[in-house]
Amino acid sequence: MPLDTAAEDRDLILERIIDVPAETLYTCWTTAELMPQWFCPKPWTVSNVRLDVRTGGNSYMEMNGPNGEVMPQPGVYLEVVPNQKIVFTDAFTEAWKPSDKPFMVGIVTFEDLGDGKTRYRAVARHWTVEDKAAHEQMGFHEGWGVATDQLTALAKTL
């Protein structure tokens, strides 16, 4: 199945028109030092970010919870089109090593609408309908919405 084909029964989608140029939003997604400033809703934080942003490159970060939780987030970039698209997955941890439990493919697109505006679309495509339901129950819409608000606020300062 091509990555652009909708898998409606397994997709969670956030889409917004953001008053920030596409390349600035892309920069926030691809700069390790910026990720902790926006990537997850407080009181959670992000640390230990390492990004090799290229098709086949690895990514790694840790999400840190308010009660000492540490959630490693290893992954691989499946497709990178600068200023337009980032596709990543947790199905591989590094160097194409399969993960123990693949959960999703993330597809983030940045469509330049002109006048410094961008159609920002983030899709979480899950391996199973059950994984989608679990992610939705974990607060996908609220959490990714807050992260997008934080992304927008940061991007406006760059």
For each residue, the residues with C-beta under 8 A, 3 or more apart:
1: 5 7
2: 5
3: 78 79 87 105 107
4: 107
5: 1 2
6: 11
7: 1 10 11 125
8: 11
9: 129 132
10: 7 125 126 127 128 129 131 132
11: 6 7 8 123 124 125 126 132
12: 123 124 126 132 135 136 140 141 144
13: 121 122 123 124
14: 121 122 141 144 145 148
15: 119 120 121 122
16: 119 120 148 152
17: 113 117 118 119 120
18: 25 117 118 120 148 152 155
19: 116 117 152 156
20: 24 25 116 117 118 152 155 156
21: 24 25 112 116 118
22: 25 26 83 84 110 111 112 118
23: 26 27 83 110
24: 20 21 27 28 155 158
25: 18 20 21 22 28 29 110 118 120 151 155
26: 22 23 29 30 82 83 84 86 110
27: 23 24 30 31 34 155 158
28: 24 25 31 34 35 38 151 154 155 158
29: 25 26 35 86 108 151
30: 26 27 51 53 86
31: 27 28 34 35 51
32: 35 49 50 51
33: 36 49
34: 27 28 31 37 38 154
35: 28 29 31 32 38 39 46 49 51 61
36: 33 39 45 46 47 49
37: 34 150 154
38: 28 34 35 147 150 151 153 154
39: 35 36 46 61 63 147 150 151
40: 44 45 46 63 143 147
41: 44 142 143 146 147 150
42: 45
43: 65 66
44: 40 41 63 64 65 66
45: 36 40 42 63 64
46: 35 36 39 40 49 61 62 63 64
47: 36 61 62 64
48: 60 61 62
49: 32 33 35 36 46 60 61
50: 32 58 59 60 61
51: 30 31 32 35 57 59 60
52: 57 58 59 77
53: 30 57 59 77 80 86
54: 57 77 80
55: 77 78 79 80
56: 76 77 96
57: 51 52 53 54 76 77 80
58: 50 52 74 75 76 77 93 94 95
59: 50 51 52 53 73 74 75 76 77 88
60: 48 49 50 51 72 73 74 75 94
61: 35 39 46 47 48 49 50 73
62: 46 47 48 70 71 72 73
63: 39 40 44 45 46 69 70 71 73
64: 44 45 46 47 68 69 70 71
65: 43 44 68 69 70 71
66: 43 44 69
67:
68: 64 65
69: 63 64 65 66
70: 62 63 64 65
71: 62 63 64 65
72: 60 62
73: 59 60 61 62 63 90
74: 58 59 60 90 93 94 99
75: 58 59 60 88 89 90 92 93
76: 56 57 58 59 88 89 91 92 93 94 96
77: 52 53 54 55 56 57 58 59 80 86 87 88
78: 3 55 87 88 89 105
79: 3 55 85 86 87
80: 53 54 55 57 77 85 86 87
81: 84 85 86
82: 26
83: 22 23 26 110 112
84: 22 26 81 109 110 111
85: 79 80 81 107 108 109 110
86: 26 29 30 53 77 79 80 81 106 107 108
87: 3 77 78 79 80 105 106 107 108
88: 59 75 76 77 78 105 106
89: 75 76 78 92 102 104 105 106
90: 73 74 75 93 99 102 103 104
91: 76 98 99 102 105 127
92: 75 76 89 95 96 97 98 99
93: 58 74 75 76 90 97 98 99
94: 58 60 74 76 97
95: 58 92
96: 56 76 92
97: 92 93 94
98: 91 92 93 102
99: 74 90 91 92 93 102
100:
101:
102: 89 90 91 98 99 127
103: 90 126 127 131 135
104: 89 90 124 125 126 127 131 135
105: 3 78 87 88 89 91 124 125
106: 86 87 88 89 122 123 124 125
107: 3 4 85 86 87 121 122 123 125
108: 29 85 86 87 120 121 122 123
109: 84 85 119 120 121
110: 22 23 25 26 83 84 85 118 119 120
111: 22 84 118 119 120 121
112: 21 22 83 118
113: 17 117 118 119
114: 117
115:
116: 19 20 21
117: 17 18 19 20 113 114
118: 17 18 20 21 22 25 110 111 112 113
119: 15 16 17 109 110 111 113
120: 15 16 17 18 25 108 109 110 111 148
121: 13 14 15 107 108 109 111
122: 13 14 15 106 107 108 144 148
123: 11 12 13 106 107 108
124: 11 12 13 104 105 106 132 135 140 144
125: 7 10 11 104 105 106 107
126: 10 11 12 103 104 129 131 132 135
127: 10 91 102 103 104 131
128: 10 131 132
129: 9 10 126 132 133
130: 133 134
131: 10 103 104 126 127 128 134 135
132: 9 10 11 12 124 126 128 129 135 136
133: 129 130 136 137
134: 130 131 137 138
135: 12 103 104 124 126 131 132 138 140
136: 12 132 133 140 141
137: 133 134
138: 134 135 143
139: 142 143
140: 12 124 135 136 143 144
141: 12 14 136 144 145
142: 41 139 145 146
143: 40 41 138 139 140 146 147
144: 12 14 122 124 140 141 147 148
145: 14 141 142 148 149
146: 41 142 143 149 150
147: 38 39 40 41 143 144 150 151
148: 14 16 18 120 122 144 145 151 152
149: 145 146 152 153
150: 37 38 39 41 146 147 153 154
151: 25 28 29 38 39 147 148 154 155
152: 16 18 19 20 148 149 155 156
153: 38 149 150 156 157
154: 28 34 37 38 150 151 157 158
155: 18 20 24 25 27 28 151 152 158
156: 19 20 152 153
157: 153 154
158: 24 27 28 154 155
